[in-house]
Amino acid sequence: MGYQSEVKQDLRLFERIPNSLELRMINLDTNRVLLATARDASAQGLGIISQEEIRPGDNLGLWLSMPDKKEPLYVLGSVVWAKQQENNEFRGGVALSKPNLMGMSRIFRV
């Protein structure tokens, strides 16, 4: 008899850094504009919380308010996973289409 572990393996290449950045996003499939908060970020993705529904597969354009108070950073991404929370917020993970190392580094400098 063997023991099987149910430990989930994190396959991310870049570490997620906790933060709280306001962001505005547009669902490129429906043209619906949403407000959300980025809860963590890496060079390849964002963890977000939104008051409005997000779904896996949604293609998004995102404008992140930067801690340096300069121009917002615009990135493209798609929702990889989404889950409704008990407080009717939606939490999800967004994979960025093209990792923007220079742009995302603005988040990590603060």
C-alpha positions in Angstrom: 0.0 0.0 0.0 1.4 3.4 -1.0 0.7 6.8 0.5 -0.5 9.4 -2.0 -0.1 13.0 -1.1 -2.7 15.6 -2.2 -0.2 18.5 -2.0 -0.8 20.9 -4.9 2.4 21.8 -6.8 2.9 25.4 -7.6 4.3 25.5 -11.2 4.7 29.3 -11.4 8.0 30.5 -12.8 7.9 33.9 -11.0 7.1 34.5 -7.3 3.8 36.3 -6.5 4.3 39.5 -4.5 1.4 40.5 -2.2 0.1 44.0 -2.9 -3.1 46.0 -3.2 -3.3 47.9 -6.5 -6.5 49.4 -7.8 -7.1 48.4 -11.4 -9.6 49.1 -14.2 -10.2 46.4 -16.7 -12.2 45.9 -19.8 -13.5 42.5 -20.8 -12.4 42.4 -24.5 -15.1 39.9 -25.3 -18.0 41.9 -24.0 -16.6 45.5 -23.8 -17.8 45.6 -20.2 -15.6 47.8 -18.0 -14.9 46.5 -14.4 -13.1 47.8 -11.4 -11.0 45.4 -9.3 -8.1 45.2 -7.0 -4.9 43.2 -7.6 -4.0 41.3 -4.5 -0.8 39.9 -5.7 1.3 40.2 -8.8 4.2 38.5 -10.7 5.8 39.1 -14.0 3.4 36.6 -15.6 0.1 37.1 -13.7 -2.2 38.8 -11.2 -4.4 37.6 -8.4 -7.5 39.9 -8.5 -10.7 40.6 -6.5 -13.7 42.1 -8.3 -17.2 43.0 -7.2 -18.4 41.9 -10.6 -18.3 38.4 -12.1 -15.3 37.2 -13.9 -15.1 33.9 -15.7 -12.3 31.6 -16.8 -11.5 32.4 -20.4 -12.4 36.1 -20.2 -9.9 38.1 -22.2 -9.0 41.3 -20.4 -7.3 44.6 -20.9 -6.0 45.9 -17.5 -4.8 49.3 -16.4 -3.0 49.0 -13.0 -2.6 52.0 -10.8 1.1 52.1 -10.0 2.6 52.7 -6.5 5.0 55.3 -8.1 1.8 57.4 -9.0 3.0 57.7 -12.6 1.1 56.4 -15.7 -1.0 53.3 -15.2 0.5 50.1 -16.6 -1.6 48.5 -19.4 -1.4 44.8 -19.8 -3.4 42.1 -21.6 -4.4 38.8 -19.9 -7.0 36.1 -19.6 -8.7 34.7 -16.5 -7.3 31.3 -15.7 -9.5 30.6 -12.7 -12.3 32.4 -10.9 -14.3 31.7 -7.8 -17.2 33.5 -6.1 -16.5 34.3 -2.4 -19.0 34.2 0.4 -19.2 38.0 0.4 -20.3 38.0 -3.3 -16.8 39.1 -4.5 -15.1 37.3 -7.2 -11.5 36.2 -6.8 -9.5 35.0 -9.8 -6.1 34.5 -11.4 -5.1 36.3 -14.6 -2.3 35.1 -16.8 -0.6 37.9 -18.7 -0.4 37.4 -22.4 3.1 38.9 -22.7 5.1 39.1 -19.5 6.2 42.8 -19.1 9.2 42.5 -16.8 10.1 46.2 -17.0 6.6 47.4 -16.4 5.8 44.9 -13.6 9.1 45.8 -11.9 7.4 49.2 -11.1 5.2 47.3 -8.6 8.1 45.6 -6.9 10.3 48.7 -6.4 8.1 50.1 -3.6 
